[in-house]
């Protein structure tokens, strides 16, 4: 073909082989991430066969980081960010210092220069955005105290790395220059001014413009245009933040999401970006695998083991001790420490910068890549072990708690999923009559409204069996599904019926196909809004004719 197919070939090979390896990993009951990483190795330049374009893969992976951070920002508020500043700021800085010192000692032991050892240590100190957030989202921890601290910690690390990327060339690129110190201070000042300028721009100008644009598009009635607007805002703000203010793509996307998260359209915006978010996140893991040369495991096993130990053990122990020192429970400290026990995208950028400045040997870059792949591979296993420990400790605390401490606001006779326009009316009617009601809602503002109405509230994803059980569905009499999404409602009905066969399930639908699907999955009654509206309007018309 006369056309340049590098981009198409990279996407097809990346997603296609990732699907095969991910399915194999799922079949073997291990994390699909392992399959995605192996897929990257298979299509990378260090294995025979098809070789994808590494540069393009890294750029595609960056889009995944942007969309992921945008999605997190949609569920995160400025209040949440400020609430964890007292631990996230000093904790992240101290943890970076400890990891950098450990990496520096390893570099010096390997015979590298001080400058190269510092760059190596910095690269080992910063966690991967994608890995951390995927782990938290998979376990519904983003909106918990543990999740807020982890995200706040991640943002501080992001800011420190932005500063490092600007200062390192000024420090090591001007060696022997008498004006080096003055240039360093000037560079640091410029970075701080740009970061402050970016934050001011987002909260003074963008905070007014972006919600207005999204509301205008929503009222146009075009779903396609709304989806395009969300993607344009996420990618446009991220790109503008990097080009104009020299901050990272991820930070720009996070602030864009946080601003839109204050609007009533945040949930819809999150849903519209979810498919692309997942696809490009997979490409991130594939891109990591493409950079990995398996021969480094054979040629330098000792340094590789030491590097992984610093990432998985050194960083984790430091983070655990720091969180505990700030007075938080061991459960929170364990979650934060495991979340940070890996490295990713910023580490690659630092490694490339160090090699470009001729202060970090290429061996250091190989070790960073090996440490990244292996730590990402181990992270789901560590998280699984940590979650088991957390559940065991939480169960012990629940047994020790008094009945007064765990008493719900209402008896769990009825479980309501969704507290939007329809759900809020249902909730006010049920709780207004003094009946027991438990609400499952994943939006904080709606959950707060349900709590004010007198319902017991479970904040989480109702499609997950653990959340349904937490709401007491196994003992409830009735389940009301008020969310407008037919696919999610069908999954909830199927899981709810498996948990409690005697449960009376009433669901909401918008089409005949959804009605048929929900009934097939086990719903007892399905209310179709259009059909009910037509019936009421026809009744009114008949009354006027009578």
WOQUIHU-V805336 format. One line per field, one symbol per residue. ss: DSSP state (h for helix, s for strand, l for the rest). phi: phi as a letter, one per 40 degrees, with the letter a starting at -180 (. if undefined). burial: b if it has 9 or more other C-alpha atoms within 8 Angstrom, else e. A space follows every 50 residues. Layout:
ss=???
phi=???
burial=???
This chain:
ss=lllllhhhhhhhhhhhhhhhhhhhhhhllllhhhhhhhhhhhhlllllll lllhhhhhhhhhhhhhhhhhhhhhlllhhhhhhlhhhhhhhhhhhhhhhh hhhhhhhhhllllhhhhhhhhhhhhlllhhhhhhhhhhllllllhhhhhh hhhhhhhhhhhhhhhhhhhhhhlllllllhhhhhhhhhhhhhhhhhhhhh hhhhhhhhhhhhhhhhhhhlllhhhhhhhhhhhhhhhhhhhhhhllllhh hhhhhhhhhhlllllhhhhhhhhhhhhhhhhhhhhhhhhhhlllhhhhhl hhhhhhhhhhhhhhhhhhhhhhhhhllllhhhhhhhhhhlllllhhhhhh hhhhhhlllllhhhhhhhhhhhhhhhhhhhhhhhhhhhhhhhhhhhhhhh llhhhhlllllllsssslllhhhhhhhhhhhhllllsssssllhhhhhhh hhlllsssslllllhhhhhhlllllllssssllllhhhhhhhhhhhhhhl lllssssssllhhhhhhhhhhlllsssshhhhhhhhhhhhhhhhhl
phi=.cccbdccccccccccccccccccccccgbcdddccccccccbccbbchc bcccccccccccccccccccccccbbbccccccbccbccccccccccccc ccccccccccgccccccccccccccbccccccccccccbfbcccdccccc ccdcccddcccdcccccdcccbcbcgcccccccccccccccccccccccc ccccbcccccccccccccccgcccccccccccccccccccccccbgccdc cccccccccccccccccccccccddcdcccccccccccccccbdcccccb ccdccccccccccdccccccccccccgcccccccccccdccabadccccc cccccccgbbccdcccccccccccccccdccccccccccccccccccccc cccccbcccbcccbbbbgbccccccccccccccgccabbbabbccccccc ccchccbbcicccccccccccgccbccbbbbbccccccccccdccccccb ccccbbbbabacccdcccccchccbbbcdccccccccccccccccc
burial=eeeeeebebbbebbbebbbbbbbbbbeeeebbbbbbbbbbbbbbbbeeee ebbbebbbebbbbbbbbbbbbbbbbbbeebbeebbebbbebbbbbbbbbb bbbbbbbbeeebbbbbbbbbbbbbbbbbbbbbbebbbeebbbbeebbbbb bbbbbbbbbbbbbebbbbbbbbebeeeeebeebbeebbeebeebbebbeb bbbebbbeebbeebbebbeeeeeeebbebbbebbbbbbbbbbeebbbbbb bbbbbbbbbbbbeebbbebbebbbebbbbbbbbbbbbbbbbbbeebbeee beebebbbbbbbbbbbbbbbbbbbeeebeeebbbbbbbbbbbbbebbbeb bbbbbebebbbeebbbbbbbbbbbbbbebbbbbeebeeebeebeeeeeee eeeeeeeeebbbbbbbbbbbeebbeebbebbeeebbbbbbbebeebbeeb bebbbbbbbbbbbebebbbebbbeebbbbbbbbeebeebbbbbbbbbebb eebbbbbbbbeeebbebbbebbbeebbbbeebeeeeeeeeeeeeee
